[in-house]
């Protein structure tokens, strides 16, 4: 009677160890992917939050101009470069209000998180009335 390789226990020694190591490798890759996904989600969530805050800052300034059209026409709300410091609301934040043409106001909000690119949110409002 001849012995097959399958029947001989010495031929399969260490195979279980290789299976376990491959399983650990696959599990580790999956965990790293989940951690990377979570980091990306946190970054995108923070970016979205800052965009919403920038929009709110610009809309608040526009609301003041709409509530006081005479002051807006007189240039009370204009802010020259580098603009008003709003870093307590947005990291490195600045708000600039300009008037490209009569009755049209451009509100620009800029902010920059440490180690990231400069972000900008701009909106235009028409304010008529006053004087």
C-alpha positions in Angstrom: 0.0 0.0 0.0 1.4 3.4 -1.0 1.0 6.5 1.0 -0.4 9.6 -0.8 0.9 13.0 0.0 -2.4 13.9 1.6 -2.2 11.1 4.0 1.2 12.0 5.2 1.0 14.7 8.0 4.5 16.1 7.5 3.6 17.4 4.0 1.0 19.8 5.4 2.9 21.1 8.4 2.6 24.9 8.7 -0.2 25.3 6.2 -2.6 26.4 9.0 -0.1 29.1 10.0 -0.1 30.5 6.4 -3.9 30.5 6.3 -4.0 32.5 9.6 -1.4 35.0 8.4 -3.3 35.6 5.1 -6.6 36.0 7.1 -4.9 38.6 9.4 -3.5 40.4 6.3 -6.9 40.7 4.7 -8.5 41.8 8.0 -5.7 44.4 8.5 -6.3 45.8 5.0 -10.0 46.1 5.7 -9.4 47.9 9.0 -7.0 50.3 7.3 -9.6 51.0 4.6 -12.3 51.8 7.2 -9.9 54.1 9.1 -9.0 55.9 5.9 -12.7 56.3 5.0 -13.5 57.7 8.5 -10.7 60.2 8.2 -12.0 61.3 4.8 -15.6 61.6 6.2 -14.4 63.8 9.1 -12.5 66.1 6.7 -15.5 66.4 4.3 -17.8 67.0 7.2 -15.6 69.8 8.6 -15.3 71.4 5.1 -19.1 71.3 4.8 -19.5 72.9 8.2 -17.1 75.7 7.4 -18.9 76.3 4.0 -22.2 76.6 5.9 -20.7 79.0 8.4 -19.2 81.1 5.6 -22.6 81.3 3.9 -24.3 82.3 7.1 -21.7 85.1 7.7 -22.2 86.5 4.2 -26.0 86.3 4.5 -25.9 88.1 7.9 -24.0 91.0 6.3 -26.5 91.0 3.3 -29.4 91.0 5.8 -27.9 94.1 7.5 -27.7 95.9 4.1 -31.3 95.0 3.2 -32.5 96.2 6.6 -30.6 99.5 6.2 -30.6 100.4 2.5 -29.7 104.0 3.1 -26.5 103.1 5.0 -25.7 100.5 2.3 -26.0 103.2 -0.4 -23.8 105.4 1.6 -21.1 102.7 1.8 -21.3 102.1 5.5 -21.0 98.3 5.0 -18.1 98.3 2.6 -14.9 96.5 3.8 -11.6 96.9 2.0 -8.9 94.2 1.7 -7.7 92.5 3.8 -11.2 92.6 5.2 -12.8 92.1 8.6 -11.2 89.5 10.8 -13.7 86.7 11.5 -11.2 84.1 12.7 -13.2 83.5 15.9 -15.9 82.0 13.6 -13.8 80.5 10.8 -10.1 79.5 11.0 -8.1 82.3 9.4 -11.3 83.9 8.3 -11.8 87.2 6.6 -14.9 89.0 5.2 -14.7 91.6 2.4 -17.7 93.6 1.1 -17.2 95.5 -2.1 -19.6 97.3 -4.5 -18.7 96.5 -8.1 -21.6 98.6 -9.5 -24.4 100.7 -8.0 -26.8 98.8 -5.8 -24.8 95.6 -6.2 -22.7 94.3 -3.3 -20.3 91.4 -3.4 -19.6 89.7 -0.1 -16.6 87.4 0.0 -15.7 85.2 2.9 -12.2 83.5 2.9 -10.8 81.0 5.4 -8.0 78.6 5.6 -7.6 75.6 7.9 -4.0 74.8 8.9 -2.2 72.8 6.2 -5.0 73.2 3.7 -5.8 75.4 0.7 -7.6 78.7 0.9 -11.3 78.4 0.7 -13.6 81.2 -0.7 -17.3 81.8 -0.6 -18.8 84.7 -2.5 -22.3 85.9 -3.0 -23.9 89.0 -4.7 -26.8 90.9 -3.4 -28.8 93.8 -4.9 -29.8 96.5 -2.4 -32.1 99.2 -3.6 -33.7 101.9 -1.6 -32.6 104.5 1.0 -31.4 108.0 0.3 
